[in-house]
Amino acid sequence: MRFVKTIFLLLLLGSCRKDPVSSARVIGHAATGLGVPNAIYHDNSEAGIAYTQQLPFCAGVEVDVRMDQSGNLWLFHDETLNPEVAESGCIETHTSSTLAQFHYRGLHQEPLFALTAASATLFQGKFTFFDIKAWNACENTVKEAVEFKNALLALGMDSASFGVIVPHETYFQALKNTFNVYLSIQSIADLSNDLLDNEPKNKGIVTGK
């Protein structure tokens, strides 16, 4: 359902522009969709991303990015590993070596996807949205935002080939001069006029997630 809603939103936004509707782009939400019962592969998995990237009608993917205890990036949506993974805790409370041993539940038992300079080559050729999931929502936010910025830079990707969706304005201010940044909000009511009128580096707004 979330995947369907995302496609609908993209098509709706495209139809509001003066350009033809054909200019709208279809983006795979968490690759093959989030919480889709009949999906071939698990969302945010390497296999799911590879499958979506080869679809001729798909312009790219959106994936969810978290940072582990070691300061490395992983693709994972939920705040807790369970029930998607048969382990306790969170991405943020485990080291990279521990997470490398974890697998998703389900038919294919895909390993968790570590986002590195080597694995990021999977995104070449199409556009990618990296949706940052914040851990310290109320403390050390600026420090965490800078750590995310440095980790994304270390991927060595062309900044024109991806956008970064950030969870709040603190991240936006930390990343806006380095990447194409999109602000995630819970509802349209959360939008401030200052952000819309006085922030030329705001590439867009993401909501309804």
Sine and cosine of phi, psi and omega as CSV:
sin_phi,cos_phi,sin_psi,cos_psi,sin_omega,cos_omega
0.00,0.00,-0.65,0.76,-0.01,-1.00
-0.90,0.43,-0.62,0.78,0.02,-1.00
-0.89,0.45,-0.70,0.71,0.00,-1.00
-0.88,0.47,-0.69,0.72,0.00,-1.00
-0.89,0.46,-0.60,0.80,-0.02,-1.00
-0.91,0.41,-0.71,0.70,0.03,-1.00
-0.87,0.49,-0.68,0.74,0.01,-1.00
-0.87,0.49,-0.67,0.74,-0.01,-1.00
-0.90,0.44,-0.69,0.73,0.00,-1.00
-0.90,0.44,-0.67,0.75,0.02,-1.00
-0.92,0.39,-0.62,0.78,0.02,-1.00
-0.90,0.44,-0.71,0.70,0.02,-1.00
-0.89,0.45,-0.62,0.78,0.00,-1.00
-0.91,0.41,-0.58,0.81,-0.04,-1.00
-0.96,0.27,-0.27,0.96,0.00,-1.00
-1.00,0.09,-0.20,0.98,-0.01,-1.00
-1.00,0.08,0.24,-0.97,0.04,-1.00
-0.96,0.26,-0.35,0.94,0.02,-1.00
-0.93,0.36,0.33,-0.95,0.07,-1.00
-0.88,0.48,0.43,-0.90,0.01,-1.00
-0.86,0.52,-0.46,0.89,-0.03,-1.00
-0.89,0.46,-0.22,0.97,0.01,-1.00
-0.98,0.18,-0.18,0.98,0.03,-1.00
-0.92,0.39,0.57,-0.82,-0.02,-1.00
-0.93,-0.36,0.64,-0.77,0.07,-1.00
-1.00,-0.10,0.84,-0.55,-0.02,-1.00
-0.89,-0.45,0.76,-0.65,0.02,-1.00
-0.96,0.30,0.90,-0.43,-0.06,-1.00
-0.97,0.23,0.91,-0.42,-0.11,-0.99
0.84,0.55,0.57,0.82,-0.03,-1.00
0.98,0.18,-1.00,-0.03,-0.06,-1.00
-1.00,-0.08,0.20,0.98,0.00,-1.00
0.95,-0.31,0.48,-0.88,-0.04,-1.00
-0.97,-0.24,0.83,-0.56,0.03,-1.00
0.93,0.36,0.50,0.87,0.04,-1.00
-1.00,-0.02,0.92,-0.39,-0.12,-0.99
-0.86,0.51,-0.58,0.81,-0.07,-1.00
-0.99,-0.17,0.31,0.95,0.03,-1.00
-0.91,0.41,0.60,-0.80,-0.03,-1.00
-0.93,0.37,-0.65,0.76,-0.04,-1.00
-0.82,-0.58,0.30,-0.95,0.01,-1.00
-0.95,0.31,0.55,-0.84,0.05,-1.00
-0.87,0.49,0.53,-0.85,0.02,-1.00
0.91,0.42,0.21,0.98,0.03,-1.00
-1.00,-0.01,0.39,-0.92,0.02,-1.00
-0.87,0.49,-0.68,0.73,0.00,-1.00
-0.90,0.44,-0.64,0.77,0.02,-1.00
-0.91,0.42,-0.65,0.76,0.02,-1.00
-0.92,0.39,-0.71,0.70,0.01,-1.00
-0.87,0.50,-0.65,0.76,0.02,-1.00
-0.89,0.45,-0.73,0.69,-0.04,-1.00
-0.92,0.39,-0.62,0.79,-0.02,-1.00
-0.88,0.47,-0.46,0.89,-0.03,-1.00
-1.00,-0.01,-0.02,1.00,0.05,-1.00
-0.96,0.29,0.82,-0.57,-0.11,-0.99
-0.90,0.43,-0.46,0.89,-0.04,-1.00
-1.00,0.03,-0.10,0.99,-0.09,-1.00
-0.99,-0.15,0.80,-0.60,-0.05,-1.00
-1.00,0.07,-0.14,0.99,-0.02,-1.00
0.34,-0.94,-0.26,-0.97,-0.04,-1.00
-0.70,-0.71,0.38,-0.92,0.20,-0.98
-0.93,-0.37,0.73,-0.68,0.03,-1.00
-0.74,-0.68,0.42,-0.91,-0.05,-1.00
-0.99,-0.17,0.77,-0.64,-0.14,-0.99
-0.89,-0.46,0.78,-0.63,0.08,-1.00
-0.80,-0.60,0.35,-0.94,0.00,-1.00
-0.92,-0.40,0.76,-0.65,-0.04,-1.00
-1.00,0.10,-0.03,-1.00,-0.04,-1.00
-0.90,0.44,-0.41,0.91,-0.01,-1.00
-1.00,0.06,-0.09,1.00,-0.01,-1.00
1.00,0.02,0.25,0.97,0.01,-1.00
-0.97,-0.25,0.35,-0.94,-0.12,-0.99
-0.99,-0.13,0.61,-0.79,0.05,-1.00
-0.69,-0.73,0.53,-0.85,0.07,-1.00
-1.00,-0.04,0.91,-0.40,-0.02,-1.00
-0.28,-0.96,0.68,-0.73,-0.08,-1.00
-1.00,0.02,-0.80,0.60,-0.20,-0.98
-0.95,0.30,0.38,-0.93,0.03,-1.00
-0.94,0.34,-0.53,0.85,0.01,-1.00
-0.90,-0.44,0.48,-0.88,0.00,-1.00
-0.93,0.38,-0.71,0.70,0.04,-1.00
-0.98,0.22,0.70,-0.71,0.27,0.96
-0.99,-0.12,-0.04,1.00,-0.04,-1.00
-0.92,0.39,-0.49,0.87,0.01,-1.00
-0.81,-0.59,0.61,-0.79,-0.04,-1.00
-0.99,0.14,0.79,0.61,0.01,-1.00
-0.60,-0.80,0.38,-0.92,0.02,-1.00
-1.00,-0.08,0.16,-0.99,0.05,-1.00
1.00,0.05,-0.29,-0.96,-0.07,-1.00
-0.75,-0.66,0.21,-0.98,0.13,-0.99
-0.83,0.56,-0.68,0.74,-0.11,-0.99
-0.94,0.34,-0.29,0.96,-0.05,-1.00
-0.98,-0.20,0.07,1.00,0.00,-1.00
-0.88,-0.48,0.43,-0.90,0.08,-1.00
-0.99,0.13,0.26,-0.97,0.00,-1.00
-0.88,0.48,-0.65,0.76,-0.03,-1.00
-0.91,0.43,-0.56,0.83,0.03,-1.00
-0.95,0.31,-0.71,0.70,-0.03,-1.00
-0.89,0.45,-0.50,0.87,0.00,-1.00
-0.90,0.44,-0.27,0.96,0.00,-1.00
-1.00,-0.08,-0.13,0.99,-0.09,-1.00
-1.00,0.03,0.51,-0.86,0.04,-1.00
-0.73,-0.68,0.49,-0.87,0.11,-0.99
-0.93,0.36,0.46,-0.89,0.19,-0.98
-0.95,0.32,0.31,-0.95,0.09,-1.00
0.88,-0.48,-0.09,-1.00,-0.13,-0.99
-0.87,0.50,-0.73,0.68,-0.13,-0.99
-1.00,-0.03,-0.23,0.97,0.03,-1.00
0.78,0.62,0.73,0.69,-0.06,-1.00
-0.90,0.43,0.63,-0.77,0.10,-0.99
-0.94,0.33,0.39,-0.92,0.09,-1.00
-0.90,0.43,0.53,-0.85,-0.09,-1.00
-1.00,-0.06,0.91,-0.40,0.10,-0.99
-1.00,0.05,0.84,-0.54,-0.03,-1.00
-1.00,0.04,0.96,-0.28,-0.03,-1.00
-0.77,-0.63,0.08,-1.00,0.05,-1.00
-0.86,0.51,-0.59,0.80,0.00,-1.00
-0.95,0.32,-0.74,0.67,-0.05,-1.00
-0.96,0.30,-0.38,0.92,-0.02,-1.00
-0.92,0.39,-0.25,0.97,0.05,-1.00
-0.90,0.43,-0.31,0.95,0.04,-1.00
-0.89,0.46,-0.40,0.92,-0.06,-1.00
-1.00,-0.02,-0.03,1.00,-0.05,-1.00
-0.89,0.45,0.60,-0.80,0.08,-1.00
1.00,-0.09,-0.30,0.95,0.03,-1.00
-0.67,-0.74,0.19,-0.98,-0.05,-1.00
-1.00,0.08,0.57,-0.82,-0.01,-1.00
-0.80,-0.61,0.67,-0.74,0.19,-0.98
-0.96,-0.28,0.87,-0.49,0.11,-0.99
-0.99,-0.11,0.94,-0.35,-0.05,-1.00
-1.00,-0.08,0.97,-0.23,-0.05,-1.00
-0.96,0.27,0.76,-0.64,0.07,-1.00
-0.96,-0.28,0.92,-0.40,-0.07,-1.00
-0.97,0.23,0.55,-0.83,0.03,-1.00
-0.98,-0.20,-0.86,0.51,-0.01,-1.00
-1.00,0.05,0.99,0.14,-0.08,-1.00
-0.91,0.41,-0.46,0.89,-0.11,-0.99
-0.89,-0.46,-0.14,0.99,-0.03,-1.00
-0.57,-0.82,0.52,-0.85,-0.02,-1.00
0.84,0.55,0.48,0.87,-0.09,-1.00
-0.92,0.40,-0.69,0.73,-0.01,-1.00
-0.89,0.45,-0.71,0.71,0.03,-1.00
-0.86,0.52,-0.70,0.71,-0.01,-1.00
-0.91,0.42,-0.63,0.77,0.01,-1.00
-0.88,0.47,-0.66,0.75,0.03,-1.00
-0.91,0.41,-0.63,0.78,0.04,-1.00
-0.89,0.45,-0.65,0.76,0.06,-1.00
-0.90,0.44,-0.68,0.74,0.01,-1.00
-0.86,0.52,-0.74,0.67,-0.02,-1.00
-0.91,0.43,-0.62,0.78,0.01,-1.00
-0.92,0.39,-0.62,0.78,0.04,-1.00
-0.93,0.36,-0.62,0.78,0.05,-1.00
-0.89,0.46,-0.59,0.80,-0.04,-1.00
-0.92,0.40,-0.24,0.97,0.03,-1.00
-0.94,0.35,-0.40,0.92,0.02,-1.00
0.96,0.29,0.36,0.93,-0.01,-1.00
-1.00,0.09,0.48,-0.87,0.11,-0.99
-0.92,0.40,0.85,-0.53,-0.08,-1.00
-0.89,0.45,-0.33,0.94,0.04,-1.00
-0.98,0.21,-0.20,0.98,-0.07,-1.00
-1.00,-0.06,-0.01,1.00,0.00,-1.00
-0.49,-0.87,0.35,-0.94,0.12,-0.99
-0.85,-0.53,0.43,-0.90,-0.01,-1.00
-0.90,-0.44,0.86,-0.52,0.06,-1.00
-1.00,-0.05,0.84,-0.54,-0.09,-1.00
-0.93,-0.36,0.51,-0.86,-0.13,-0.99
-0.98,0.19,-0.35,0.94,0.07,-1.00
-0.27,-0.96,0.04,-1.00,-0.19,-0.98
-0.92,0.38,-0.42,0.91,0.05,-1.00
-0.88,0.48,-0.70,0.72,0.07,-1.00
-0.91,0.42,-0.65,0.76,-0.01,-1.00
-0.85,0.53,-0.74,0.68,-0.02,-1.00
-0.91,0.42,-0.56,0.83,-0.04,-1.00
-0.97,0.25,-0.47,0.88,-0.13,-0.99
-0.94,-0.35,-0.18,0.98,-0.18,-0.98
-0.90,0.43,-0.46,0.89,-0.02,-1.00
-1.00,0.05,-0.04,1.00,-0.06,-1.00
-0.91,-0.42,-0.59,0.81,-0.08,-1.00
-0.78,-0.63,0.18,-0.98,0.21,-0.98
-0.98,0.19,0.94,-0.35,-0.17,-0.99
-0.93,-0.36,0.70,-0.71,0.04,-1.00
-0.86,-0.51,0.74,-0.68,-0.04,-1.00
-1.00,-0.03,0.77,-0.63,0.06,-1.00
-1.00,-0.01,0.75,-0.66,0.03,-1.00
-0.77,-0.64,0.40,-0.91,0.01,-1.00
-0.97,0.24,-0.58,0.81,0.02,-1.00
-0.42,-0.91,0.28,-0.96,0.01,-1.00
-0.86,0.51,-0.47,0.88,0.00,-1.00
-0.89,0.45,-0.34,0.94,-0.01,-1.00
-0.99,0.16,-0.15,0.99,-0.03,-1.00
-0.96,0.29,0.68,-0.73,0.08,-1.00
-0.97,-0.26,0.55,-0.83,0.03,-1.00
-0.89,0.45,-0.54,0.84,0.01,-1.00
-0.87,0.49,-0.66,0.75,-0.02,-1.00
-0.92,0.38,-0.60,0.80,-0.02,-1.00
-0.97,0.22,-0.66,0.75,-0.14,-0.99
-1.00,-0.02,-0.50,0.86,-0.18,-0.98
-0.87,-0.49,0.26,0.97,-0.02,-1.00
-0.80,-0.60,1.00,0.10,-0.07,-1.00
-0.91,0.42,-0.33,0.95,-0.04,-1.00
-1.00,0.06,0.00,1.00,0.09,-1.00
-0.97,0.23,0.91,-0.41,-0.07,-1.00
-0.99,0.12,-0.31,0.95,-0.01,-1.00
0.22,-0.98,0.10,-0.99,-0.02,-1.00
-0.86,-0.51,0.68,-0.73,0.04,-1.00
-0.89,-0.46,0.79,-0.61,0.01,-1.00
-0.53,-0.85,0.07,-1.00,0.03,-1.00
0.95,0.30,0.49,0.87,-0.06,-1.00
-1.00,-0.06,0.00,0.00,0.00,0.00
